[in-house]
Amino acid sequence: MSETTTEAAWSAFCDRLKAVGERIHEADFPSDPRSRAEGLRHLTRLTTYAVQWFVEFGDPDFPAFHRYDDDVVKWGGPNADNHYLRAKIDPKGTYRIRLDTRGLREVILSTPEGDMQLDRYRVFAERSLAELEVAPDGTLEVLLVPEAESNAGRSDGARNHVPLHPDVDHVLLRLYVTDWESDAAPSVTIERVGNEGRAAGPLSSARVAEGLDRAAEWVERSVVYWRNYLEQRRTDIGENRLTPPRSVPGGAADILYGGGWWHLAPGEGLLVECDRPEARYWSMQLYSTPWFESLDIANRVASLNGEQMQVDDDGRFRLVVSAEDPGIPNWLDTEGRESGLLSYRWIWARTVPVPTARAVPLASLRTELGKTTPAFGAAERRAQIEKRRAGITRRFRR
């Protein structure tokens, strides 16, 4: 590829990003100053992810795990308790994944095709930690093998052999960090079998140009897709009510999702009540719209999981979504937003209770709560947030 063509690829990439920025300012996106600022920041986050994914991590011959959807780079409604990793793979290749499971709460390994915003929803295989064979010293080795080879009756550690469908293009790991103070988020390695000890060849202009083209398409489609996705769901669900839990296309089979939109006047809170689910993992979390980003999970209480949630003596939990601190442990901070998305996850669940939600005046909240719901003062809130900051720093090695 000539230098002129390389320059053309870069110019086209920049022009397409400029057009996405202009698209965010059209009438079907929010026009208030905060949303405009968040929209441009969202574009920088999408661009950061897409360029890294399609250029830096785009070689299936020499793959490496790419961390995404953390406390900074966010898209697609990430779970605050997940450590997300993905690596490019070739379905005709064999790959070896290694990690140390000591202290690891749980992991879901998936082999998907593309992303929802690319209209590629399929997930071909999944394994949780209990479905894999861990060595006595806590180490785990998984082989990703072409589907034909996997079906040939291999018996050497067959539980740890994951078949690669011909249309798969990456492997995804969700590491669960439920106890932010002690659960491990270990490093994970991947290598293509046969390329051990080898080095990748020189970077080509063609690879960079292709990566920029694919990154631009991913950004273009992401911005509009998630806006339309959220708006349609808001129309279908309405406000200040929650849907029953269910699996979704493109998601893991063991994850049940539910949620709804809060829309609150000043001095109001959304009171959510539910029986505690019998599930290995469960949580509730807030997202911004139309960007589908998690709110500030480090410096505010924007999520709570089953380890962090206060459950009352009657086996139910009460949670309040509001801009003002309601003085109870289970508060999700809207960051002053009038509206947004509340989502919940029941994972590996034996019971699937359906939460109820209703807007209530914060001034009369105490009469609405269970008798055993404790008070939570300003000093306790600051300590709670300080633990969150420390947990984020620990997990993402900031």
KAQUIGI-V880866 format. One line per field, one symbol per residue. ss: DSSP state (A for helix, B for strand, O for the rest). phi: phi as a letter, one per 40 degrees, with the letter a starting at -180 (. if undefined). psi: psi as a letter, one per 40 degrees, with the letter a starting at -180 (. if undefined). A space follows every 50 residues. Layout:
ss=???
phi=???
psi=???
This chain:
ss=OOAAAAAAAAAAAAAAAAAAAAAAOOOOOOOOAAAAAAAAAAAAAAAAAA AAAAAAOOOOOOOOOBBBOOOOOOOOOOOOOBBBBBBBOOOOOOBBBBBB OOOOOBBBBBBBOOOAAAOOOOBBBBBBAAAOOOOOOOBBBBBBBBAAAA OOOOOOOAAABBBBOOOOOBBBBBBBOOOOOOOOOOOBBBBBOOOOOOOO OOOOAAAAAAAAAAAAAAAAAAAAAAAAAAAAAAAAAOBOOOOOOBOOOO OOOOBBBBBBBBBOOOOBBBBBBBBOOOBBBBBBBBBOOOOOOBOOOOOO OOBBBOOOOOOOOOOBBBBBBBOOOOOBOOBBBOOOOOBBBBBBBBBBBO OOOOOBBBBBBAAAAAAAOOOOOOBOOAAAAAAAAAAAAAAAAAAAOO
phi=.ccccccccccccccccdccdcccccccbdbcdccccccccdcccccdcc ccccbcbcbccbcacbcafccbcbaggcccbbbcbaacbbccbbbbbbab ccgccaabbbbcbgbdccfbccbcaaacdccbcccdcgcbbbbcbddccc ccgcbcgdccbbcbcdbcbabbbbccbccccbccbccbbaacchbdgcbc cccbcccccccccccccccdccdcdcccdccccccccgbfabcccacbdg ccccbbbaiibcabcdgbbccbbaccccacaaababbcbccfccccccbb cbaabcccccbcccgbbbbbbaccccgbccbbccfgccaibbbbbbbfcc bbcbcbaacbcccbcdcccccccccaccccccccccccdccccccbfc
psi=hiddddddddddddddddddddddeideiieidddddddddddddddddd dddeddfehedgiihhhifaedhiiffiheeihhiiihiheeihihhiih ehehdiihhigihaideefgehhdiihiddeihhideeihhhhhiidddd eefhegfddehhihieeieihhhhhhgdheddiigiihiiihheeheiii iihidddddddddddddddddddddddddddddddddaifiiiiiiiihe iidehhiiaahihiiheiihhhiiihigidhiiiiiiiieefiiagedei geihaddehhhideeiihihhidhhefidghhhefehdiahhiihhhfhd igihiiiihihddeddeeiidehiihiddddddddddddddddddef.
